[in-house]
C-alpha cells in the first residue's frame, strides 16, 4: 500500500491532493459506543486504542491527591478552583481572570458554541474533532466545514474566504484530531490575528504537550495581547485524567465573563478531580515520561507500519492516522475481533484508521493484529 510519507511526499503522490478534497466528510463511527468493556466474552483483555487516552494511568502524586480528597469530598471545592487557576496563570503568564475551568475542555467548547455560535455561523475544518461538530449541530449553528489541504492540515486560506458577517465562531484544532497534523506557527498566527477581528477564534490545544515539530507554537501569546481568541486545553491527555473530566480555557477576561454566563454548574469539577489536576499540573516528571514514551512508541509504530506497507500521516499527537484500501468500519470491526479497538474514519474520498499510541506491549499487539486483519 505504500511506505512512510513525509508531508512533501504526500503532496506529490496522494491522489487525494488532486481529486478528493471537495468530497464531504463521513463519520459513520467517530463516536464510539459508550460501553468500553475491558474484557471480551472470553479471557483475553480488550486493548483500547480508539480514544487517544494516556495508557500509563495517572501520576502517583495525582493518585495520592485523590485518596486525600476522599476525606473532604463532603465539602464544595471552591477554594481549589482559585488555586488551580492561579497555578495555570503563573505558568502561562496571565492573570487568573483570564481562565475558566470546566468538566473537560469539551465543556468550555460548549460554552463557546452557545455564547458565540448558536443560531449563527460556525466555521471549522473537515474533518475535525467530531464532538465539536456534534455540539455545534445540537446548538443549532449554521456549521460550515472547509476541507483540509493536500498536506492534511487546516486550509487557512480557504477558511478565511468563508468568514462572513454571520460568522460568530471559528474553530481550529491544533494539533488536529484526527490527522495529527499541525499548522505552522507563522501561518496560524497571521490567520488568528486577521480572523479574530471578525469572529471569536477558538484554538483547541488538547494535544499541545505532544507536539514536537519545530514549526508548532501555542497561540497563547494572542490571549496575552488581548485578542479575540480562546485557547482550550485538557487534563485528559498528557496528564491521564480523561475519566476525571478537567479542562480549561484561556481568554481575555471579557470573553471569560461571557462564557461563565453559559456555565450551568457553579462547581462542575468534582473535588477528587480538582485535587488530581492540581497535583498533576505540578508533576513535570510524569509529563516528561509521557512525552518520551509517546515518542518512542510512535517511532516503533512507524517502523512496523512501513514494514507492512502502510501509508500514514506523520503525527504530532498521541495517535496515528493511516489509510486503508477497504471499508474503515469493517476494518475496525475486524480489529475488534482480535481484541483491539481502533477508530474508523471516512473523509476526503478515502478510508482511514486512527490508532492511539498505547504502551509498547499494546502496540505490539496492534501490529500483530494489523498483519492478521490485512
C-alpha positions in Angstrom: 0.0 0.0 0.0 3.0 2.3 0.2 5.6 3.5 2.6 6.2 6.3 5.0 5.3 9.6 3.6 6.7 13.0 4.6 4.3 15.9 4.1 6.0 16.9 0.9 6.0 13.3 -0.5 2.3 13.0 0.4 1.6 16.2 -1.6 3.3 14.8 -4.6 1.9 11.3 -4.6 -1.5 11.3 -3.0 -4.4 11.1 -5.3 -6.5 12.9 -2.7 -4.4 16.0 -3.4 -5.7 16.1 -6.9 -9.2 14.8 -6.7 -10.7 14.2 -3.3 -10.6 17.5 -1.5 -14.1 18.5 -2.4 -15.7 15.4 -1.0 -17.7 15.6 2.2 -16.7 14.1 5.4 -18.4 10.9 6.6 -18.1 9.9 10.2 -20.1 6.7 10.5 -18.2 5.6 13.5 -16.4 8.6 15.0 -18.3 8.5 18.3 -17.6 5.2 20.0 -20.2 3.2 21.7 -20.2 4.4 25.3 -19.7 0.9 26.7 -16.0 0.0 26.8 -15.6 -3.5 28.2 -12.1 -4.3 29.5 -12.7 -7.9 28.8 -14.1 -9.7 25.8 -16.6 -12.5 26.2 -13.6 -14.8 26.7 -10.5 -14.3 28.8 -8.5 -12.0 26.6 -8.2 -8.4 27.5 -9.5 -5.7 25.1 -6.8 -3.3 24.1 -8.3 0.2 23.8 -6.6 2.3 21.1 -9.6 4.2 19.9 -9.9 7.3 22.2 -6.5 8.8 22.4 -6.2 8.1 26.1 -3.0 8.1 28.1 -2.2 4.4 28.5 0.1 4.9 31.6 -2.6 5.9 34.0 -2.3 8.8 36.4 0.7 10.0 38.2 1.4 8.8 41.7 1.0 12.3 43.0 -2.4 12.5 41.5 -3.3 9.2 43.0 -2.4 10.4 46.4 -4.3 13.6 45.9 -7.4 11.6 45.0 -7.2 9.5 48.2 -6.7 12.6 50.3 -9.7 14.2 48.6 -12.0 11.4 49.8 -11.9 12.8 53.3 -13.0 16.2 52.1 -15.5 15.3 49.4 -18.4 16.3 51.6 -17.2 19.9 51.0 -17.6 22.1 48.0 -14.2 22.7 46.2 -14.5 26.4 45.8 -11.0 27.4 47.1 -9.3 24.8 44.9 -10.8 26.4 41.8 -8.9 29.5 42.6 -5.8 27.5 43.4 -5.8 25.7 40.1 -6.5 28.9 38.2 -3.6 30.6 40.0 -1.2 27.8 39.1 -2.2 27.9 35.4 -1.9 31.7 35.4 1.6 31.7 36.8 2.8 29.1 34.3 1.2 30.8 31.3 2.0 34.4 32.4 -1.6 35.6 32.5 -3.8 36.7 35.4 -6.4 34.2 36.9 -9.3 36.2 35.5 -8.1 35.0 32.0 -9.0 31.4 32.9 -12.2 29.3 33.1 -12.3 25.8 34.3 -14.7 23.1 33.1 -15.5 19.4 33.2 -13.1 18.7 30.4 -12.2 21.2 27.7 -15.4 20.0 25.9 -17.5 21.9 28.5 -15.6 25.0 27.6 -16.2 24.4 23.9 -19.9 24.0 24.6 -19.9 27.4 26.4 -18.2 29.0 23.4 -20.7 27.5 21.0 -23.7 28.7 22.9 -22.2 32.1 23.6 -20.8 32.9 20.2 -22.1 30.3 17.7 -25.7 29.4 18.5 -28.0 30.4 15.6 -25.1 31.9 13.9 -22.4 30.6 11.5 -19.6 28.4 12.9 -16.5 27.7 10.8 -14.4 24.5 11.2 -12.2 22.1 9.2 -13.4 19.0 7.5 -12.6 16.7 9.2 -12.0 18.0 12.8 -12.7 16.9 16.3 -16.1 15.3 16.0 -17.5 16.2 19.3 -17.2 19.9 18.4 -19.1 19.2 15.3 -21.8 17.4 17.3 -22.1 20.2 19.8 -22.4 22.8 17.2 -25.1 20.9 15.4 -27.1 20.4 18.6 -26.9 24.1 19.3 -28.5 24.9 16.0 -25.4 26.5 14.5 -25.0 27.0 10.8 -21.9 24.8 10.6 -19.6 25.3 7.6 -16.7 22.9 7.2 -13.7 23.6 4.9 -11.8 20.5 3.6 -8.2 20.1 4.7 -5.4 21.0 2.2 -3.2 18.5 0.4 -1.0 18.2 3.5 -4.0 17.2 5.6 -3.7 20.5 7.5 -6.2 23.3 8.0 -6.7 25.1 4.7 -6.5 28.6 6.3 -6.7 30.5 3.1 -9.9 28.7 2.2 -11.3 29.2 5.7 -10.5 32.9 5.7 -12.6 33.3 2.4 -15.6 31.7 4.2 -15.7 34.2 7.0 -18.7 36.5 6.7 -20.8 38.9 8.7 -22.8 36.0 10.2 -19.7 34.1 11.4 -19.6 34.0 15.1 -17.1 31.3 15.9 -14.1 29.8 14.1 -12.7 26.5 15.5 -9.1 25.4 14.9 -7.8 22.1 16.4 -4.0 22.2 16.5 -2.6 19.6 16.5 -5.6 18.4 14.6 -7.7 15.4 15.6 -8.0 13.1 13.7 -4.9 13.6 11.4 -2.3 14.6 14.0 -1.0 17.4 11.7 -0.2 21.0 12.8 -0.4 24.4 11.3 3.0 26.1 11.2 3.1 28.9 13.8 3.6 31.8 11.4 0.7 30.9 9.2 -1.6 30.2 12.2 -0.6 33.4 14.0 -1.4 35.5 10.9 -4.8 33.7 10.4 -5.8 34.1 14.0 -4.9 37.8 14.1 -6.9 38.5 11.0 -9.9 36.2 11.7 -10.2 37.4 15.3 -11.1 40.8 14.0 -14.3 39.3 12.6 -15.3 36.5 14.9 -14.1 34.7 18.0 -11.4 32.2 17.2 -11.2 29.0 19.3 -7.9 27.1 19.2 -8.1 23.7 20.7 -4.7 22.7 22.0 -5.7 19.3 23.6 -2.5 17.7 22.2 -0.3 20.7 22.8 2.0 18.7 25.1 2.8 16.1 22.5 3.7 18.5 19.6 7.4 18.3 18.8 7.5 19.8 15.3 9.8 22.9 15.4 7.2 24.9 13.5 4.5 24.4 16.1 3.6 27.0 18.7 0.7 27.7 21.0 -1.4 30.7 20.2 -1.5 31.8 23.9 0.5 34.9 23.0 -2.6 36.3 21.3 -4.5 35.9 24.6 -1.8 37.8 26.4 -2.2 40.5 23.8 -5.9 40.8 24.4 -7.0 39.4 21.0 -10.5 37.9 20.4 -9.3 34.3 20.9 -9.8 31.4 23.3 -7.3 28.6 23.9 -8.6 25.4 25.3 -6.5 22.7 27.0 -7.3 19.5 28.8 -6.0 17.2 31.6 -7.3 14.2 29.7 -4.2 13.5 27.5 -0.7 14.0 28.9 -1.9 14.1 32.5 -4.1 10.9 32.1 -7.2 12.3 33.8 -9.7 11.5 31.0 -12.1 9.8 33.4 -11.9 12.7 35.9 -13.0 15.4 33.4 -10.9 18.5 33.9 -10.2 21.1 31.3 -9.8 24.9 31.0 -10.0 27.8 28.6 -7.8 30.9 28.5 -9.1 34.2 27.0 -9.5 37.9 27.7 -11.5 38.5 30.9 -14.4 39.9 29.0 -14.7 36.7 27.0 -14.3 34.6 30.2 -17.3 36.5 31.7 -19.4 35.7 28.6 -18.5 32.1 28.9 -19.3 32.0 32.6 -22.9 33.1 31.8 -23.3 29.8 30.0 -21.8 27.6 32.7 -24.8 26.0 34.4 -23.0 24.4 37.3 -21.2 26.6 39.8 -18.8 23.7 40.6 -18.6 21.5 37.5 -15.3 19.7 38.6 -15.6 17.2 41.4 -13.4 17.6 44.5 -11.2 14.5 43.7 -10.8 15.6 40.1 -9.7 19.1 41.1 -7.1 17.9 43.5 -5.8 15.4 41.0 -5.5 18.2 38.4 -3.6 20.3 41.0 -1.1 17.5 41.7 -0.7 16.6 38.0 -0.1 20.1 36.8 2.9 20.3 39.0 4.3 16.9 38.2 6.7 17.7 35.4 8.5 14.4 35.7 5.3 12.5 34.8 4.6 14.7 31.8 8.2 14.3 30.6 7.8 10.5 31.0 4.6 10.6 28.9 6.2 12.6 26.1 9.3 10.3 26.0 7.2 7.1 25.9 4.9 8.6 23.3 7.8 9.5 21.1 9.4 6.1 21.5 6.2 4.1 20.8 5.4 6.3 17.8 8.8 5.6 16.3 8.2 1.9 16.8 4.8 2.1 15.2 6.1 4.0 12.1 8.7 1.3 11.5 6.3 -1.5 11.9 3.8 0.1 9.5 6.5 0.7 6.9 7.5 -2.9 7.1 3.9 -3.9 6.5 3.5 -1.4 3.6 1.0 1.1 5.2 1.0 4.8 4.4 0.5 7.0 7.5 0.3 10.7 8.2 3.2 11.9 10.4 1.6 12.9 13.7 2.3 15.5 16.4 -0.2 13.9 18.8 -0.6 10.6 20.7 -2.3 8.8 17.7 -1.5 8.0 14.1 -3.9 8.0 11.2 -3.3 5.6 8.3 -5.1 4.9 5.1 -6.7 1.5 4.2 -7.9 0.1 0.9 -11.1 -1.3 2.3 -14.1 -0.1 4.3 -12.8 1.5 7.5 -15.8 0.5 9.7 -15.5 -3.2 8.6 -11.7 -2.9 9.2 -12.3 -1.6 12.8 -14.7 -4.5 13.4 -12.0 -6.9 12.2 -9.6 -5.4 14.7 -12.2 -5.8 17.4 -12.3 -9.5 16.6 -8.6 -9.5 17.5 -9.4 -7.7 20.8 -8.1 -4.4 19.6 -10.3 -1.2 19.4 -9.4 1.4 16.8 -11.3 4.3 15.3 -12.6 4.2 11.7 -12.9 7.4 9.6 -14.1 8.1 6.1 -13.2 11.5 4.6 -11.7 13.2 1.6 -12.5 10.3 -0.6 -10.6 7.8 1.5 -10.9 5.2 4.2 -8.8 5.7 7.4 -8.0 4.1 10.7 -6.8 6.1 13.6 -4.8 4.2 16.3 -4.0 5.7 19.6 -0.5 5.2 20.9 -0.6 2.7 23.8 2.1 1.0 25.8 4.8 -0.9 23.9 3.0 -4.2 24.7 -0.3 -2.8 23.3 1.4 -1.6 20.1 3.0 -5.0 19.6 -0.5 -6.5 19.9 -1.8 -3.9 17.4 0.9 -4.6 14.8 0.3 -8.3 15.2 -3.5 -7.7 14.7 -2.7 -5.5 11.7 -0.9 -8.3 10.0 -3.8 -10.6 10.7 -6.5 -8.2 9.6 -4.9 -7.5 6.2 
